[in-house]
Amino acid sequence: MIGELSTANKLVGVKQSMKALQAGVVEKAFIAEDADDRVIGCVKALLETQAVQTITVPTMKELGKAVGIDVGAAVVVVVQ
């Protein structure tokens, strides 16, 4: 599942993910288990109101690596 992120049309980070969720263009969301709830709480709340498949990833570092960045990522969304 996480392997698809290397080629998928994706957005990385809380701000970009929130904008995509509000626009209704998110197909799937990946959230790091070790991300601070104060940071991703708004994303989680919005995901609960939408029919978006949510996948948890063990660490932010692993999620960042999956999308090809050198730092951790709290959330990544796959968009249409």
OpenMM code with the backbone's topology and positions (N, CA, C; nanometers):
from openmm import Vec3, app, unit

residues = "MET ILE GLY GLU LEU SER THR ALA ASN LYS LEU VAL GLY VAL LYS GLN SER MET LYS ALA LEU GLN ALA GLY VAL VAL GLU LYS ALA PHE ILE ALA GLU ASP ALA ASP ASP ARG VAL ILE GLY CYS VAL LYS ALA LEU LEU GLU THR GLN ALA VAL GLN THR ILE THR VAL PRO THR MET LYS GLU LEU GLY LYS ALA VAL GLY ILE ASP VAL GLY ALA ALA VAL VAL VAL VAL VAL GLN".split()
positions = [
    Vec3(0.0811, -0.1203, 0.0000),
    Vec3(0.0000, 0.0000, 0.0000),
    Vec3(0.0855, 0.1268, 0.0000),
    Vec3(0.1822, 0.1308, 0.0909),
    Vec3(0.2654, 0.2508, 0.0995),
    Vec3(0.3552, 0.2650, -0.0234),
    Vec3(0.3837, 0.1540, -0.0897),
    Vec3(0.4665, 0.1569, -0.2091),
    Vec3(0.4060, 0.2366, -0.3232),
    Vec3(0.2743, 0.2470, -0.3265),
    Vec3(0.2074, 0.3216, -0.4333),
    Vec3(0.2350, 0.4711, -0.4268),
    Vec3(0.2835, 0.5202, -0.3137),
    Vec3(0.3057, 0.6633, -0.2974),
    Vec3(0.4155, 0.7181, -0.3874),
    Vec3(0.5067, 0.6337, -0.4308),
    Vec3(0.6154, 0.6828, -0.5157),
    Vec3(0.5649, 0.7291, -0.6519),
    Vec3(0.4544, 0.6728, -0.6986),
    Vec3(0.4032, 0.7087, -0.8312),
    Vec3(0.2668, 0.7774, -0.8286),
    Vec3(0.2020, 0.7795, -0.7139),
    Vec3(0.0665, 0.8354, -0.7052),
    Vec3(0.0678, 0.9879, -0.7125),
    Vec3(-0.0452, 1.0449, -0.7514),
    Vec3(-0.0653, 1.1890, -0.7471),
    Vec3(-0.0965, 1.2226, -0.6017),
    Vec3(-0.0019, 1.2845, -0.5313),
    Vec3(-0.0135, 1.2995, -0.3869),
    Vec3(0.0188, 1.4406, -0.3412),
    Vec3(-0.0250, 1.4700, -0.2196),
    Vec3(0.0088, 1.5942, -0.1518),
    Vec3(0.0646, 1.5568, -0.0155),
    Vec3(0.1684, 1.6273, 0.0279),
    Vec3(0.2361, 1.5958, 0.1529),
    Vec3(0.2195, 1.7109, 0.2511),
    Vec3(0.1854, 1.6772, 0.3752),
    Vec3(0.1768, 1.7773, 0.4811),
    Vec3(0.0341, 1.8097, 0.5198),
    Vec3(0.0214, 1.8679, 0.6383),
    Vec3(-0.1102, 1.8961, 0.6952),
    Vec3(-0.1850, 2.0019, 0.6154),
    Vec3(-0.1199, 2.1137, 0.5837),
    Vec3(-0.1893, 2.2234, 0.5147),
    Vec3(-0.2415, 2.1806, 0.3779),
    Vec3(-0.1565, 2.1164, 0.2994),
    Vec3(-0.1992, 2.0730, 0.1662),
    Vec3(-0.3065, 1.9651, 0.1754),
    Vec3(-0.2929, 1.8767, 0.2737),
    Vec3(-0.3923, 1.7705, 0.2920),
    Vec3(-0.5276, 1.8288, 0.3303),
    Vec3(-0.5272, 1.9281, 0.4185),
    Vec3(-0.6525, 1.9917, 0.4599),
    Vec3(-0.7219, 2.0576, 0.3408),
    Vec3(-0.6462, 2.1277, 0.2592),
    Vec3(-0.7044, 2.1936, 0.1416),
    Vec3(-0.7673, 2.0913, 0.0475),
    Vec3(-0.6977, 1.9800, 0.0254),
    Vec3(-0.7499, 1.8760, -0.0634),
    Vec3(-0.8742, 1.8106, -0.0040),
    Vec3(-0.8747, 1.7872, 0.1268),
    Vec3(-0.9921, 1.7284, 0.1922),
    Vec3(-1.1117, 1.8223, 0.1824),
    Vec3(-1.0883, 1.9501, 0.2044),
    Vec3(-1.1970, 2.0477, 0.1951),
    Vec3(-1.2504, 2.0583, 0.0527),
    Vec3(-1.1646, 2.0362, -0.0453),
    Vec3(-1.2063, 2.0401, -0.1855),
    Vec3(-1.2734, 1.9101, -0.2289),
    Vec3(-1.2609, 1.8061, -0.1467),
    Vec3(-1.3254, 1.6784, -0.1773),
    Vec3(-1.2568, 1.5970, -0.2850),
    Vec3(-1.1246, 1.6119, -0.2982),
    Vec3(-1.0529, 1.5412, -0.4043),
    Vec3(-0.9612, 1.4298, -0.3532),
    Vec3(-0.9727, 1.3944, -0.2256),
    Vec3(-0.8849, 1.2929, -0.1663),
    Vec3(-0.9441, 1.1539, -0.1847),
    Vec3(-0.8627, 1.0622, -0.2353),
    Vec3(-0.9041, 0.9226, -0.2517),
    Vec3(-0.8588, 0.8366, -0.1344),
    Vec3(-0.7409, 0.8685, -0.0801),
    Vec3(-0.6807, 0.7862, 0.0243),
    Vec3(-0.5903, 0.8746, 0.1092),
    Vec3(-0.5812, 0.8446, 0.2391),
    Vec3(-0.4938, 0.9209, 0.3283),
    Vec3(-0.4018, 0.8268, 0.4043),
    Vec3(-0.2772, 0.8686, 0.4201),
    Vec3(-0.1781, 0.7947, 0.4982),
    Vec3(-0.1388, 0.8829, 0.6157),
    Vec3(-0.1499, 0.8292, 0.7377),
    Vec3(-0.1180, 0.9055, 0.8579),
    Vec3(-0.0123, 0.8301, 0.9377),
    Vec3(0.0897, 0.9020, 0.9838),
    Vec3(0.1951, 0.8418, 1.0654),
    Vec3(0.1450, 0.8249, 1.2085),
    Vec3(0.1642, 0.7055, 1.2637),
    Vec3(0.1194, 0.6766, 1.3999),
    Vec3(0.1906, 0.7626, 1.5032),
    Vec3(0.3152, 0.8007, 1.4765),
    Vec3(0.3904, 0.8784, 1.5748),
    Vec3(0.3751, 1.0295, 1.5572),
    Vec3(0.2858, 1.0725, 1.4695),
    Vec3(0.2612, 1.2157, 1.4511),
    Vec3(0.1817, 1.2695, 1.5699),
    Vec3(0.2128, 1.3911, 1.6098),
    Vec3(0.1473, 1.4552, 1.7234),
    Vec3(0.0012, 1.4846, 1.6899),
    Vec3(-0.0887, 1.4441, 1.7784),
    Vec3(-0.2320, 1.4674, 1.7550),
    Vec3(-0.2657, 1.6156, 1.7450),
    Vec3(-0.1876, 1.7014, 1.8093),
    Vec3(-0.2128, 1.8457, 1.7976),
    Vec3(-0.1879, 1.8926, 1.6551),
    Vec3(-0.0998, 1.8232, 1.5862),
    Vec3(-0.0657, 1.8602, 1.4486),
    Vec3(-0.1661, 1.8026, 1.3494),
    Vec3(-0.2031, 1.6761, 1.3663),
    Vec3(-0.2884, 1.6105, 1.2670),
    Vec3(-0.4329, 1.5907, 1.3123),
    Vec3(-0.4660, 1.6428, 1.4293),
    Vec3(-0.6025, 1.6274, 1.4803),
    Vec3(-0.7077, 1.6817, 1.3853),
    Vec3(-0.6790, 1.7961, 1.3227),
    Vec3(-0.7752, 1.8565, 1.2301),
    Vec3(-0.7939, 1.7684, 1.1069),
    Vec3(-0.6872, 1.7054, 1.0614),
    Vec3(-0.6960, 1.6159, 0.9456),
    Vec3(-0.7791, 1.4931, 0.9818),
    Vec3(-0.7510, 1.4348, 1.0980),
    Vec3(-0.8260, 1.3169, 1.1429),
    Vec3(-0.9746, 1.3483, 1.1555),
    Vec3(-1.0072, 1.4649, 1.2114),
    Vec3(-1.1470, 1.5036, 1.2287),
    Vec3(-1.2171, 1.5162, 1.0940),
    Vec3(-1.1511, 1.5750, 0.9973),
    Vec3(-1.2101, 1.5913, 0.8641),
    Vec3(-1.2229, 1.4571, 0.7928),
    Vec3(-1.1263, 1.3687, 0.8127),
    Vec3(-1.1333, 1.2354, 0.7520),
    Vec3(-1.2531, 1.1567, 0.8041),
    Vec3(-1.2885, 1.1767, 0.9307),
    Vec3(-1.4021, 1.1054, 0.9892),
    Vec3(-1.5341, 1.1448, 0.9246),
    Vec3(-1.5405, 1.2631, 0.8661),
    Vec3(-1.6646, 1.3100, 0.8044),
    Vec3(-1.6743, 1.2713, 0.6568),
    Vec3(-1.5672, 1.2142, 0.6031),
    Vec3(-1.5648, 1.1791, 0.4617),
    Vec3(-1.5368, 1.0302, 0.4439),
    Vec3(-1.5795, 0.9772, 0.3331),
    Vec3(-1.5579, 0.8350, 0.3027),
    Vec3(-1.4231, 0.8181, 0.2334),
    Vec3(-1.3163, 0.8415, 0.3093),
    Vec3(-1.1807, 0.8324, 0.2559),
    Vec3(-1.1089, 0.7193, 0.3276),
    Vec3(-1.0498, 0.6289, 0.2505),
    Vec3(-0.9726, 0.5199, 0.3096),
    Vec3(-0.8508, 0.5792, 0.3798),
    Vec3(-0.8314, 0.5415, 0.5066),
    Vec3(-0.7195, 0.5923, 0.5853),
    Vec3(-0.6280, 0.4772, 0.6245),
    Vec3(-0.5008, 0.4926, 0.5949),
    Vec3(-0.4006, 0.3904, 0.6258),
    Vec3(-0.3011, 0.4500, 0.7240),
    Vec3(-0.2702, 0.3763, 0.8303),
    Vec3(-0.1700, 0.4239, 0.9249),
    Vec3(-0.0348, 0.3630, 0.8909),
    Vec3(0.0671, 0.4439, 0.9087),
    Vec3(0.2053, 0.4053, 0.8829),
    Vec3(0.2787, 0.4191, 1.0163),
    Vec3(0.3671, 0.3257, 1.0501),
    Vec3(0.4307, 0.3284, 1.1822),
    Vec3(0.5014, 0.4594, 1.2194),
    Vec3(0.5782, 0.5173, 1.1274),
    Vec3(0.6549, 0.6366, 1.1640),
    Vec3(0.6483, 0.7449, 1.0569),
    Vec3(0.6705, 0.8683, 1.1013),
    Vec3(0.6771, 0.9809, 1.0093),
    Vec3(0.7960, 0.9651, 0.9143),
    Vec3(0.9054, 0.9130, 0.9663),
    Vec3(1.0251, 0.8923, 0.8839),
    Vec3(0.9953, 0.7970, 0.7687),
    Vec3(0.9245, 0.6881, 0.7982),
    Vec3(0.8890, 0.5897, 0.6956),
    Vec3(0.7965, 0.6514, 0.5906),
    Vec3(0.7021, 0.7326, 0.6350),
    Vec3(0.6089, 0.7973, 0.5422),
    Vec3(0.6825, 0.8988, 0.4550),
    Vec3(0.7729, 0.9752, 0.5145),
    Vec3(0.8528, 1.0700, 0.4373),
    Vec3(0.9375, 1.0004, 0.3323),
    Vec3(0.9992, 0.8901, 0.3716),
    Vec3(1.0827, 0.8136, 0.2780),
    Vec3(0.9990, 0.7601, 0.1621),
    Vec3(0.8761, 0.7174, 0.1905),
    Vec3(0.7885, 0.6617, 0.0874),
    Vec3(0.7517, 0.7644, -0.0193),
    Vec3(0.7503, 0.8931, 0.0195),
    Vec3(0.7160, 0.9973, -0.0781),
    Vec3(0.8397, 1.0678, -0.1334),
    Vec3(0.9575, 1.0183, -0.0935),
    Vec3(1.0808, 1.0694, -0.1517),
    Vec3(1.1350, 1.1969, -0.0911),
    Vec3(1.1051, 1.2222, 0.0375),
    Vec3(1.1622, 1.3394, 0.1036),
    Vec3(1.2546, 1.2930, 0.2157),
    Vec3(1.3471, 1.3803, 0.2535),
    Vec3(1.4481, 1.3445, 0.3530),
    Vec3(1.4038, 1.3678, 0.4968),
    Vec3(1.2853, 1.4205, 0.5161),
    Vec3(1.2327, 1.4453, 0.6505),
    Vec3(1.1049, 1.3652, 0.6688),
    Vec3(1.0577, 1.3593, 0.7914),
    Vec3(0.9348, 1.2865, 0.8182),
    Vec3(0.8125, 1.3595, 0.7657),
    Vec3(0.7063, 1.2850, 0.7453),
    Vec3(0.5787, 1.3420, 0.7017),
    Vec3(0.4693, 1.2894, 0.7932),
    Vec3(0.3878, 1.3789, 0.8463),
    Vec3(0.2795, 1.3386, 0.9352),
    Vec3(0.1624, 1.2811, 0.8574),
    Vec3(0.1344, 1.3405, 0.7416),
    Vec3(0.0204, 1.2968, 0.6614),
    Vec3(0.0498, 1.3152, 0.5125),
    Vec3(0.0010, 1.2205, 0.4342),
    Vec3(0.0101, 1.2263, 0.2880),
    Vec3(-0.1259, 1.1842, 0.2343),
    Vec3(-0.1767, 1.2579, 0.1366),
    Vec3(-0.3037, 1.2194, 0.0752),
    Vec3(-0.2830, 1.1926, -0.0732),
    Vec3(-0.3543, 1.0930, -0.1230),
    Vec3(-0.3563, 1.0626, -0.2660),
    Vec3(-0.4804, 1.1309, -0.3213),
    Vec3(-0.4607, 1.2116, -0.4246),
    Vec3(-0.5718, 1.2879, -0.4813),
    Vec3(-0.6092, 1.2349, -0.6191),
    Vec3(-0.7297, 1.2710, -0.6623),
    Vec3(-0.7822, 1.2277, -0.7916),
    Vec3(-0.7057, 1.2915, -0.9053),
] * unit.nanometer
topology = app.Topology()
chain = topology.addChain("A")
for resn in residues:
    res = topology.addResidue(resn, chain)
    for name in ("N", "CA", "C"):
        topology.addAtom(name, app.Element.getBySymbol(name[0]), res)
